[in-house]
């Protein structure tokens, strides 16, 4: 192989890695919201980058790397969560000592939960969080990605693996349901139009 081709290939790989790593803090933050555990978040981000590097040929230059990585992160989280839900809970109590019980009892991990549910838990107003949680899953995810994470329609479509029109429809329906549910609540606080 020509040495200039090798240098170009190495340069392209390096550019890909640099661009991917520029999103590290944002991905870690999202992973931490999902897992609520720093160690689990680090594992999830590491798995995301490993999958991204392995599948970098599937990434199209000129497309949104942030959305592509976020989709890998979300899919990895969902796969891990489903695997954890299906796996039996093992108990090897014959080897358990008191310090192990104390450590297990003090572990504050809430298990694997969706990013939307984590964001809703941190919403200061419980009424709004409950209204969001009551939305059908696809509407809730679309509203969360648009209004909490700030992704564009096109980015949400890539993350959810749906057409942009479907994203627009889900956002419209989800927001409409939220407006209906929260109308009285908003009026009580002097927000929006009174009906």
C-alpha positions as a Python dict, from the first residue, in 0.01 Angstrom:
ca = {
    (1, 'X'): (0, 0, 0),
    (2, 'X'): (120, 353, -78),
    (3, 'X'): (248, 535, 234),
    (4, 'X'): (46, 850, 147),
    (5, 'X'): (-273, 640, 150),
    (6, 'X'): (-176, 498, 491),
    (7, 'X'): (-118, 850, 626),
    (8, 'X'): (-453, 970, 486),
    (9, 'X'): (-636, 672, 638),
    (10, 'X'): (-467, 732, 973),
    (11, 'X'): (-552, 1102, 950),
    (12, 'X'): (-919, 1027, 877),
    (13, 'X'): (-933, 790, 1173),
    (14, 'X'): (-774, 1049, 1397),
    (15, 'X'): (-1017, 1318, 1279),
    (16, 'X'): (-1311, 1084, 1348),
    (17, 'X'): (-1183, 1006, 1696),
    (18, 'X'): (-1120, 1372, 1776),
    (19, 'X'): (-1470, 1472, 1666),
    (20, 'X'): (-1625, 1181, 1858),
    (21, 'X'): (-1428, 1265, 2173),
    (22, 'X'): (-1541, 1627, 2157),
    (23, 'X'): (-1885, 1499, 2267),
    (24, 'X'): (-1752, 1302, 2565),
    (25, 'X'): (-1875, 1536, 2840),
    (26, 'X'): (-2224, 1564, 2691),
    (27, 'X'): (-2252, 1187, 2650),
    (28, 'X'): (-2130, 1125, 3003),
    (29, 'X'): (-2387, 1372, 3136),
    (30, 'X'): (-2666, 1194, 2946),
    (31, 'X'): (-2540, 854, 3060),
    (32, 'X'): (-2531, 973, 3420),
    (33, 'X'): (-2891, 1093, 3390),
    (34, 'X'): (-2986, 751, 3256),
    (35, 'X'): (-2801, 533, 3506),
    (36, 'X'): (-2780, 761, 3811),
    (37, 'X'): (-2452, 592, 3892),
    (38, 'X'): (-2110, 730, 3789),
    (39, 'X'): (-1953, 387, 3739),
    (40, 'X'): (-2246, 266, 3526),
    (41, 'X'): (-2238, 593, 3330),
    (42, 'X'): (-1866, 548, 3258),
    (43, 'X'): (-1929, 190, 3142),
    (44, 'X'): (-2213, 307, 2917),
    (45, 'X'): (-2002, 582, 2761),
    (46, 'X'): (-1713, 340, 2713),
    (47, 'X'): (-1947, 91, 2543),
    (48, 'X'): (-2083, 373, 2325),
    (49, 'X'): (-1737, 476, 2207),
    (50, 'X'): (-1632, 116, 2150),
    (51, 'X'): (-1938, 61, 1930),
    (52, 'X'): (-1882, 393, 1752),
    (53, 'X'): (-1520, 309, 1672),
    (54, 'X'): (-1614, -41, 1560),
    (55, 'X'): (-1890, 91, 1337),
    (56, 'X'): (-1726, 410, 1215),
    (57, 'X'): (-1758, 294, 855),
    (58, 'X'): (-2135, 328, 893),
    (59, 'X'): (-2100, 695, 992),
    (60, 'X'): (-2152, 922, 693),
    (61, 'X'): (-1923, 1224, 676),
    (62, 'X'): (-2118, 1547, 692),
    (63, 'X'): (-2391, 1405, 916),
    (64, 'X'): (-2445, 1492, 1280),
    (65, 'X'): (-2197, 1296, 1489),
    (66, 'X'): (-2358, 1411, 1817),
    (67, 'X'): (-2695, 1263, 1718),
    (68, 'X'): (-2526, 946, 1589),
    (69, 'X'): (-2337, 898, 1917),
    (70, 'X'): (-2646, 980, 2122),
    (71, 'X'): (-2838, 713, 1933),
    (72, 'X'): (-2565, 457, 2004),
    (73, 'X'): (-2570, 561, 2371),
    (74, 'X'): (-2949, 532, 2391),
    (75, 'X'): (-2956, 196, 2213),
    (76, 'X'): (-2675, 63, 2435),
    (77, 'X'): (-2861, 177, 2744),
    (78, 'X'): (-3186, 16, 2629),
    (79, 'X'): (-3005, -310, 2547),
    (80, 'X'): (-2834, -313, 2886),
    (81, 'X'): (-3160, -230, 3063),
    (82, 'X'): (-3349, -506, 2880),
    (83, 'X'): (-3071, -754, 2952),
    (84, 'X'): (-3077, -659, 3322),
    (85, 'X'): (-3456, -696, 3333),
    (86, 'X'): (-3439, -1045, 3180),
    (87, 'X'): (-3147, -1178, 3380),
    (88, 'X'): (-3223, -1365, 3701),
    (89, 'X'): (-3118, -1207, 4026),
    (90, 'X'): (-2858, -1437, 4177),
    (91, 'X'): (-2795, -1466, 4546),
    (92, 'X'): (-2487, -1641, 4671),
    (93, 'X'): (-2559, -1590, 5038),
    (94, 'X'): (-2324, -1863, 5153),
    (95, 'X'): (-2024, -1635, 5093),
    (96, 'X'): (-2179, -1307, 5210),
    (97, 'X'): (-2015, -1124, 5497),
    (98, 'X'): (-2150, -833, 5701),
    (99, 'X'): (-1941, -573, 5516),
    (100, 'X'): (-2085, -694, 5186),
    (101, 'X'): (-2438, -655, 5320),
    (102, 'X'): (-2361, -308, 5452),
    (103, 'X'): (-2211, -201, 5121),
    (104, 'X'): (-2505, -340, 4924),
    (105, 'X'): (-2752, -164, 5152),
    (106, 'X'): (-2572, 169, 5111),
    (107, 'X'): (-2561, 147, 4730),
    (108, 'X'): (-2787, 423, 4601),
    (109, 'X'): (-2822, 313, 4239),
    (110, 'X'): (-3180, 324, 4121),
    (111, 'X'): (-3110, 71, 3852),
    (112, 'X'): (-3131, 144, 3483),
    (113, 'X'): (-3403, 394, 3399),
    (114, 'X'): (-3476, 589, 3086),
    (115, 'X'): (-3320, 931, 3036),
    (116, 'X'): (-3664, 1087, 3009),
    (117, 'X'): (-3767, 948, 3346),
    (118, 'X'): (-3446, 1074, 3503),
    (119, 'X'): (-3506, 1422, 3363),
    (120, 'X'): (-3864, 1413, 3485),
    (121, 'X'): (-3746, 1320, 3834),
    (122, 'X'): (-3528, 1630, 3835),
    (123, 'X'): (-3812, 1854, 3713),
    (124, 'X'): (-3883, 2099, 3994),
    (125, 'X'): (-4258, 2083, 3952),
    (126, 'X'): (-4414, 1743, 4022),
    (127, 'X'): (-4733, 1822, 3825),
    (128, 'X'): (-4534, 1882, 3506),
    (129, 'X'): (-4324, 1571, 3565),
    (130, 'X'): (-4638, 1360, 3616),
    (131, 'X'): (-4795, 1502, 3299),
    (132, 'X'): (-4482, 1414, 3100),
    (133, 'X'): (-4467, 1067, 3253),
    (134, 'X'): (-4830, 1007, 3156),
    (135, 'X'): (-4758, 1062, 2786),
    (136, 'X'): (-4728, 755, 2564),
    (137, 'X'): (-4363, 649, 2540),
    (138, 'X'): (-4303, 765, 2180),
    (139, 'X'): (-4456, 1108, 2248),
    (140, 'X'): (-4263, 1142, 2574),
    (141, 'X'): (-3932, 1054, 2409),
    (142, 'X'): (-3991, 1298, 2122),
    (143, 'X'): (-4089, 1581, 2359),
    (144, 'X'): (-3795, 1501, 2587),
    (145, 'X'): (-3540, 1501, 2304),
    (146, 'X'): (-3677, 1825, 2157),
    (147, 'X'): (-3766, 2029, 2463),
    (148, 'X'): (-3523, 1902, 2725),
    (149, 'X'): (-3220, 1795, 2521),
    (150, 'X'): (-3268, 2052, 2242),
    (151, 'X'): (-3229, 1821, 1942),
    (152, 'X'): (-3367, 1924, 1602),
    (153, 'X'): (-3641, 1728, 1422),
    (154, 'X'): (-3382, 1571, 1194),
    (155, 'X'): (-3162, 1467, 1488),
    (156, 'X'): (-3460, 1322, 1675),
    (157, 'X'): (-3560, 1129, 1363),
    (158, 'X'): (-3211, 978, 1348),
    (159, 'X'): (-3212, 892, 1719),
    (160, 'X'): (-3562, 740, 1712),
    (161, 'X'): (-3507, 580, 1369),
    (162, 'X'): (-3829, 733, 1234),
    (163, 'X'): (-3910, 976, 952),
    (164, 'X'): (-3901, 1349, 1031),
    (165, 'X'): (-4276, 1370, 966),
    (166, 'X'): (-4339, 1110, 1235),
    (167, 'X'): (-4125, 1308, 1480),
    (168, 'X'): (-4321, 1624, 1400),
    (169, 'X'): (-4648, 1440, 1450),
    (170, 'X'): (-4538, 1288, 1782),
    (171, 'X'): (-4414, 1623, 1906),
    (172, 'X'): (-4738, 1793, 1805),
    (173, 'X'): (-4953, 1528, 1971),
    (174, 'X'): (-4735, 1508, 2282),
    (175, 'X'): (-4729, 1884, 2329),
    (176, 'X'): (-5103, 1903, 2263),
    (177, 'X'): (-5169, 1641, 2531),
    (178, 'X'): (-4944, 1831, 2772),
    (179, 'X'): (-5128, 2158, 2700),
    (180, 'X'): (-5462, 1989, 2769),
    (181, 'X'): (-5346, 1825, 3091),
    (182, 'X'): (-5163, 2133, 3217),
    (183, 'X'): (-5416, 2403, 3112),
    (184, 'X'): (-5572, 2444, 3457),
    (185, 'X'): (-5235, 2421, 3627),
    (186, 'X'): (-5095, 2696, 3402),
    (187, 'X'): (-5401, 2917, 3456),
    (188, 'X'): (-5360, 2888, 3834),
    (189, 'X'): (-5007, 3025, 3797),
    (190, 'X'): (-5098, 3292, 3542),
    (191, 'X'): (-4914, 3120, 3260),
    (192, 'X'): (-5056, 3124, 2907),
    (193, 'X'): (-5409, 3209, 2801),
    (194, 'X'): (-5705, 3150, 3024),
    (195, 'X'): (-5984, 2948, 2866),
}
